[in-house]
């Protein structure tokens, strides 16, 4: 449905209120041209419900803080137009799945980021700093593999979309493993053995069932599934060589 | 799951793909030819190719199955740890003993 066709119609919005236990609250709003889902939440918060809790910062798809479940699917709400996702003039907004709800549309991201640490998703420079700049050719296979996953904004959408995270609370999740894969391909990194050990432990890359939900919903069009497949290959090679 | 288990499961899956195909083809052949148990035992008696194939089949299945079961128990029931692993190793050994015993029994009878 085009924006013009939507304008002026009433938009029915159901928003989750409360914590893990709570209920939906309904609102009726006018539709506006080029309106985003984040605009809708902001309009409600600045109007009838000043205590509605939600997160946002940049409003332009850079910070990754405004992710929510919109009509059952995880999305970045600042870059999601109402016209593209409303079903028969209805919007249902919930917090992200697989993370504890703090209040309303806000989830506690602690576990999500702790898993980045657990997956050794941090650059390890080694004990002695290199004497000179590393030369990384832009067309090298490693650089290109890292490039494909480097634009992650840490929004948690892939983590929310992942069935394996829902089943196995220890699973590191697509974002942490995607970050680990970019570092596996960083020729400057000196923590490769520890990282590989971290990502092949129980709950690591081999737990992925290749459902591709992370890749389908990633708002940056990254493909964590393929990053995880890369980790599986790297782990297999290391296992065959006996280095892990 | 560590890399060794992951690798073991993939390698045994490749072996099982061939073994199961041969197994099912043999069953279909035996059923369509109307072979009796006696006819089948005549063919398997002292047949080293049969014993080798089914020994490999049994060992591959005994490795492959418990690793998959380990993942299912972890993901669906949240059961994991050294006790579960010990039980699964015991299950794998049971499969090997029962399977090899059956293959050997058909080989010598």
Interface residues (C-beta under 8 A of the other chain):
Chain A: X164 X167 X168 X200 X201 X202 X204 X206 X207 X232 X235 X236 X238 X239 X240 X244
Chain B: X1 X2 X3 X4 X5 X6 X7 X10 X71 X74 X75 X76 X80
